[in-house]
Amino acid sequence: MKRTLTLSVLLLVLSGFLQANIINLECTYYKSYNWNKSETRKPPSDSLSLRLDKSKKEIEYKGILFPYTQNRNLVTWDVFYPRKELDAKMHLAQKIELNIVTGLLEQNFKTLKVNESIQELLGHDSPRKNLEAANVIMKLKDINSYELGITHSANCSTTDK
């Protein structure tokens, strides 16, 4: 009986500890900026829900789990929008940053434009074009290859969800 009680208390403490590693956030947009046009835009009217799992270093964003990195108070993750069409010449991605102390979130929408699609590059019977295709594929995986387009800023606060 004593052993069962001890085990129950231990499980209760551990479940509380694990729950503390989950943070639910609700974010409200307050600003949007278009870097290409150097102008402030109306921010999105909807809100954004996030679920941060500190024990797994994952964040749930729009129903999908993403690994994140943390540098001091800044949690960062990248979202790539894969194109199924190999003939695409524009690719989209986001770099999202959340300050877990201030609650400030920045969604940086980015684009990568290429002169020739992967399909066009692979359509040539040329080792040079095949190498260019490989370079395009590497760029698609590197968020720093993308050009900044629009930034949405939001304030986030914890919720009881």
C-alpha positions in Angstrom: 0.0 0.0 0.0 2.8 2.4 1.0 4.7 1.6 -2.3 1.6 2.3 -4.4 1.1 5.6 -2.6 4.7 6.6 -3.2 4.5 5.7 -6.8 1.2 7.6 -7.2 2.8 10.7 -5.6 5.9 10.4 -7.8 3.7 10.1 -11.0 1.7 13.2 -9.9 4.9 15.2 -9.4 6.3 14.1 -12.7 3.1 14.9 -14.6 3.2 18.4 -13.1 6.8 18.8 -14.1 6.0 17.6 -17.7 3.0 20.0 -17.9 5.2 22.9 -16.9 7.3 22.2 -20.0 4.3 22.9 -22.2 3.4 26.5 -22.9 0.3 27.5 -24.8 0.4 30.9 -26.4 -2.2 33.2 -28.1 -0.7 35.9 -30.4 -2.4 39.0 -31.6 -0.9 40.9 -34.6 -0.3 44.6 -34.2 2.0 45.5 -37.2 2.9 44.4 -40.7 5.7 45.7 -42.8 6.4 45.1 -46.5 10.2 45.3 -47.0 10.0 45.4 -50.8 7.8 48.5 -50.8 9.2 50.0 -47.6 5.7 50.5 -46.2 3.6 49.6 -43.2 0.6 47.4 -44.0 -2.6 46.5 -42.1 -1.7 43.5 -39.9 -3.7 40.2 -40.2 -6.9 40.4 -38.2 -6.8 36.8 -37.0 -4.9 35.5 -34.0 -2.3 32.8 -33.9 -2.1 29.9 -31.4 1.2 28.2 -30.6 2.1 25.3 -28.3 5.7 25.3 -27.1 7.1 22.0 -25.8 10.3 22.8 -24.0 11.2 19.2 -23.1 11.1 18.1 -26.8 12.2 21.5 -28.2 9.2 21.5 -30.6 6.6 24.2 -31.3 3.2 23.5 -32.8 2.4 26.1 -35.4 -0.7 25.8 -37.5 -1.2 22.2 -36.4 2.3 21.1 -37.4 5.2 20.4 -35.1 8.5 22.1 -35.9 11.9 21.7 -34.1 13.1 25.0 -32.8 16.4 26.5 -31.6 16.8 28.7 -28.6 19.4 31.3 -28.0 18.8 32.9 -24.6 15.3 34.3 -24.8 14.8 33.9 -28.5 13.1 30.8 -29.9 13.5 30.4 -33.7 12.1 28.0 -36.3 11.8 27.9 -40.1 8.8 26.9 -42.2 9.4 25.9 -45.8 6.6 25.6 -48.2 7.7 22.8 -50.6 6.6 23.1 -54.2 5.4 19.9 -55.8 6.0 21.4 -59.2 9.6 21.0 -60.3 9.0 23.8 -62.8 8.5 26.4 -60.0 10.7 29.5 -60.2 9.6 31.1 -56.9 9.7 29.4 -53.5 8.3 30.5 -50.1 9.5 30.2 -46.5 9.2 31.8 -43.1 11.6 32.5 -40.4 9.7 32.9 -37.1 11.2 34.3 -33.9 9.6 34.4 -30.5 11.0 36.2 -27.5 9.8 34.0 -24.6 10.3 36.8 -22.1 8.6 39.7 -23.8 6.1 37.7 -25.9 7.1 39.5 -29.1 6.7 37.3 -32.2 8.0 38.2 -35.7 7.0 36.2 -38.8 9.4 36.9 -41.6 7.9 35.8 -45.0 10.7 35.2 -47.5 10.9 34.2 -51.2 13.6 32.6 -53.3 13.5 33.3 -57.0 15.5 31.2 -59.5 16.2 31.9 -63.1 15.6 28.3 -64.2 13.5 25.7 -62.5 14.9 22.4 -61.3 13.0 20.7 -64.1 14.6 23.0 -66.7 18.0 22.5 -65.3 17.7 18.7 -65.2 16.2 18.7 -68.7 19.7 19.5 -70.2 22.2 16.8 -70.9 24.9 18.9 -69.2 26.9 18.2 -66.1 27.1 22.0 -65.5 23.3 22.2 -65.5 23.0 19.2 -63.2 25.4 20.9 -60.8 23.3 24.1 -61.0 20.2 22.0 -60.2 22.0 20.6 -57.1 22.9 24.2 -56.0 19.2 25.3 -56.4 18.2 22.3 -54.2 20.7 23.3 -51.5 19.5 26.9 -51.6 15.9 25.7 -51.1 17.0 24.2 -47.8 18.9 27.3 -46.6 16.6 30.0 -45.1 19.4 32.6 -45.5 19.2 32.2 -49.3 15.7 33.6 -49.3 14.9 37.3 -49.6 12.9 39.1 -46.9 9.4 40.2 -48.1 6.9 40.9 -45.3 7.2 40.8 -41.5 4.2 40.4 -39.3 4.6 41.4 -35.6 2.5 40.1 -32.8 2.2 40.1 -29.0 1.8 36.7 -27.4 0.6 35.7 -24.0 0.1 32.4 -22.3 -3.3 30.7 -22.2 -4.8 27.9 -20.1 -5.7 25.7 -23.2 
